[in-house]
Amino acid sequence: MAEDHSGTSFTDDEYHFLRHVRFGELPPAVRPEERTALTETDPRRDQPDPGDERDRWDLRHGA
């Protein structure tokens, strides 16, 4: 039989401790000088190029 804890309330410090036990610590923040810029080099390949036999593409992928 489950116990009824509906009247139990924790303090902020207890909630902080429970979060720490459950999730641990966050990794250190990344400093701005450690970040790199994302550069797209290749086009996405999930869709064919425009004008590339659209009917065959639809038949191959069940559209």
Secondary structure, DSSP 8 states (H G I E B T S, - for coil): -----TT----HHHHHHHHHHHH--------GGG-------S---SS--TTS-HHHHHHHTT-
